[in-house]
Amino acid sequence: MSDITRNTHYVPQATLRRWSENGSHIYAYDILVSHANVPDWQRRGIKRVARHVDLYTTLEGAEETDRVEKQITRMYEEPGQEAIEKLLNKQRMSPLDWKSVARFVALQQMRTPLYFVEFVKRLNEQASTVLEKIVQELPKRLEAHHGSNVRPKSEVGDEPNYLGDHIRISVQPGVGPAGETEVAATFSSSRAAWLSTITGMLVRLDGVICQHRWRAIEPAGNAEWPLTDHPVLTLNYVGSGQYDFGAGWGRKGSEFVLPISPHIAVCTQVGSNNHGPRQMTVDQTRSLQRFMAERAFRFIIARPGVAEWVRSAKPRTIDAEAYATEQEAWRRWHSVHIESEQQFRADSTPRKP
């Protein structure tokens, strides 16, 4: 289909423009570079930043579709940006506006390449546990299904079964050398599983996401908030040197922070009334800036002259081979996933006897 969205921004252009001095370009600090001569900061066109071709494109039947892209734009991105503009313009925010902000933050947390990488890692790590559980339940499930293809019922870690249309569990009793049962899981594609999980979680967790109290915070003095390619900070903070980025919606003490301009970020802490000063102290500002930089995946955006601290907070990795491998993976992103989805559908199609 020629009319679908191909150039997919995982950080909206409207967000990027708030860090731009001319409305069309930003300055980016690359974290993975091919050689030492690459400048620390480079001027880039907004249309070519924080995007990948066919990032959210999937198959429906035999057709490629951008249904997920359109759905998250209409339901989460556009209402969220409208509410954020009200906040930036110091207009009165209604409870519905804050809910739109919360949903926007949740979407922005899950729609990035870093979240995809971590999602796939978690899926792989927990797949064996799920398959072991299936083996334990095998006698009952085979009796119920009268066959060797078992539809997945178990959850994968924190992810409920949004994956039913994208995973096939096959069970073959007695095929091992000692008559063992072989259990295998096949995904249509990791992209399809990721997108299905995003849309499923946004619906399932809506009541939890929207129950938290949000507020706006400003950096100290002339400091500015950076914007990264994974801009939502999901922080569990215990004390100095004791923190991680595994915060969860509805998990008491978890903090979520999203810069919406160089001078404003929205934040919430689960289980807190979330009242506090609008302006952060110097120490709070420096800590949040460094947390944001540490959580960045491949680049950090900031305005010239105000982010010299970035180099020490997130040193660059100079690795020509890793850079080339990653660029090739992105070039093949769509073809690899679409071929996987096509093969999955072909293998799932009942064959005539």
N, C-alpha and C positions, 0 to 999 in steps of 0.2 A: 504494500500500500504506500502510495507516494505522499499522502497528506498527513502522515503521523509525525509526531515530534521526534526528531532524531538527536538534536543537540540538547542534551539534558543537563541542566544546572542542578547540582545537589546543594549548593548554597545559592539562594535566589539572587538574581541580578539587582533587584531592589535593595537587598541587604548590602551587597558589594558596593553599590553607588554611595552609600553613606560614608565609606572610607575613601572616596574619590574626591580629588580637588577640581576635576573638570567634568565629572559625570560620565566619563567614558573609559578612564584608565585608573589603575591602582598600582601600588608598589608591593611586590611579593618577595618574601625571603624563602628560598627553596631549601628544604631539609636534606633531600637526597640529590646529589649532583654528580655529573660524570667526570669532572676534573676540577682542579684547584683554581683554574682561571675563570670559572663561572662567577660573575659578580654576586656578592651577598644579596643585594636588592636589585630587582629588575622591574621596569615599568611594563605593565601588561594591559591589554584591552580587556574590559570587563566581559565582553562576549566570549572570551576564550579562557576565562578563569573559572575554576571550580565546576568543571563540566566534563562529561565524557559522552561520546556518541553511543546512542542506544543503551544507556545505562539502565533504563527501566522498561525497555521494549521486551515483550514476551509473545508467546503464541496463544491464540485462541482458535481452536480448530486448525485449519491450514493457513490462517492469516496471521501476520504480525500485527500487534496492536500496542497502542500507547494508553490503554485504558487506565492503568495504574497512575501514570503521569497526570492524566486529566483529572482523575479522582482526587488525588492528594492536593493538586493545585486548587481545585474548586472547593473542596471541603475543609482544607486546613491552611494552605499557604495564603490564599487571597484573604479570607477573614482574619487570619493572624496578622498579615501585613497592614490591613486596614486599622486594626486595633493598635498596632505598634505606632503607626503614624499619628494616631490620636494622642498616644502617650508622649511621643516626641514633641508634638505641638502643644503639650500641656493642656489638652482638653480633658474634660471630665470623663473618667473611665467607669463604665457600667460593669456589673458582675458578668454579663455576657461577654464584654470586651476582654476581661481577664481570663475567662474560659477560652476565648479564641487565642489569646497569647499562650496559655498553657498547652493547648493542642498543637500550636505552631512549634513550641519548644520540643514537645514529644516527637513530632514528625522530624524536626531537624536533627534530633539525636540519632534517629534510626536510618536516615536516608543517605548517609555518607559512605564512601569507600572504606573508611576505617571500621565502621560498624559492620559492614559486609565481611571484612576480613575476620573480625572477632566472632561474628555469627557463625561463619563456616568452621572456624577453629573449635568453637563450642559444640557445634553439631557433630563434628568428627570425634571429639573427645567423648561425647556422651552416647554416641551411636551404639557402642559395644554394650553399655548398660541396658539400653532399650532392647537390643537383640537378646540379651540374656534373660530379660523379663519375658520376652515373647516365647523363648524356649521353655521356660518354667510353666507358661500358660498353654503350651502347645497342644496337649491332648484335648482340652476343652475347646480351644479355638478351631482346631481342625475338624472336630465333631460339629461345631456350629457352622463352619463354612463349607464342609464337604469338599475340600480341595486343598491345593498346595499354595495358593496365593492368598495371603492373609493381609487384610487391610489394617494399617497401623492404628492402634488404639491408645498406646501409651504416649505420655508426654515426653518431650526431649528437654530435660532441664527445666528452665522457667518458661519454655515455649509450649503452649497448649497445642493441640493437634490442628493447627492451621494448614498442615502439610498433606492432608489426606489425598488431595488431587495431584500431589507432586512427588509422592513416594510410593514405592511398591515393595512390600516385604514378601520374599519367596521362601518357602520352606520345602526342603526335599529330604524326607526321611530315608535313612539307610544308605546314603550315597558315599559315606566316608569309609576308609579302609576297615574299620572295626564296626561298621554299621551305624556310624554317627549320623545325626541329622544336621544338614547344612542349612543355615539361615542367613539370608543376604538381604541387604536394603539397597534399592536403586532409587536415586533422585532424578526427577526430570532434568533439573539443573539447579545448581546452587543459587543462581540469580532468581529463578522462579520461587524457590523455597524462601529466600530472603524477602522478596516483595510480598509474598503471601503472608509471611509473618508480620511484616510492617502493618499492612492493612488490617490484619486480624487483631493485632495488639492495640492499635489505635481505637478500634471499636470496643474490644473487651475491657480495656483499662480506662475508658473515657471517664467513668465516674470517679475513679481514683485520681486520674490526672487533673481533673477539674475541681477537686475538693481542696487543693492546697491554696494558701494565701501567698500572693506575689507582691513584690515591691520593686521599685527602681532604685539603682545605686549608681553613684558617680565616683570616679577615681579621685584621689587626692591631688590638690594643686593643679599643675599643668599636665599631669600624666594622662594617658589615653588607654582605653581598652584595645587590645589587638583583636583581630578576627582571624580564625584559623579555618582549615578545611574540615575540621571536626569541631564546630564552634560551641556546642553545648558541653559545659563542664559538669560532669556527674561525679560529685565529690563526697566521699566519706572522710571527714576530718576529725581526728582524735586530739592531736596536739602537734607541736613542732616536730617535723620529721615523721609523723605518724598519720598517714593518709593513703587513700587509694581512689581509683576512679570507677568503682563498681556500684555507685549509688543506684537505688531502685525506686520506682514510683510506689508510694505507699509504705516505704521502708523507713521507719522512724529515724530521724537524724540525717537522712540523705539530703544533700544540697544540689540544686540545679541552678546553673548560672549561664545566661546567654547574652553576650554583648549585642546590642541592637544599633549602636552607633559608637564612635570613638569616646563619647562622653556619658553614655547610658548603657547599663546592663539590667536585665530583669533577673530576679532570683527568688527562690523559695527554699525553705527548709521544712521537710516533712515532719509534721507533728508540732510545729512551732506557729505561734501567731504571726511570726515574721515581721514584727515591728522593729525598727532600729533606725539609726541615722541614715539619711540619704547619701551623705558623702563618707567614703571610706577613709580610714586613717592611712598614713604613708605606709605603714607595715602591712595593713590589710590589702592595700592596692598592689604592693610589690608581690605579695604572696599570690593573689589571684592572677596577676599577670603571668607569673612563672608557672602556675598550675595550667593556665590556658596554653602557654607555649609548650609545656611538657606534654600535654595531651594532643598537640597537633600531629598530623600524620605526615604530610608532604610539603606543606607551606604555611606561612604566617603572613597576614596582611596587616600593614600599619602605615601610618602617614610619615613621610620623610622627616627625620630630625627628632622624633619622639620615642624611638624604639631601639636605641643603641644597646639596651639590656638584652635584646633577643639573642644575640650571638652567644652570650654566656649561658642563658637559660635553655637554649636548644642548639647545641653545636651541630654544624652540618656533618653529614656523612658523605665522604668522597669515595665513590665506588663505581667505576665505569661499567663493570660487568652487571652489577645489581641494577644500575640505572637502565641499561640496555634491555635487560630481561624484563623489567617492569614495563617499559615502553612497548615492547613486543606483546606482552600479555594484554595491554589495553588495546593494541591494534587488533588483536584476535578475540577480544572480549565477546563481541556479538556473535561472530561465526561459531565460536566454541559452544556458547550457551544455546544458540538456536539449533545447532546440529544435535546437541544433547536432548533438547526438548522434542525435536522431531523423531529421534530414535526411540525415546521413551514412549511416545504416542504410537509409533509403529509396533513396538513390542507389546503394547497394551491392547492393541486392536484384536478382538476375537477372530480367529481364523476359521473358515468353513471346513467341516470335516471332509 
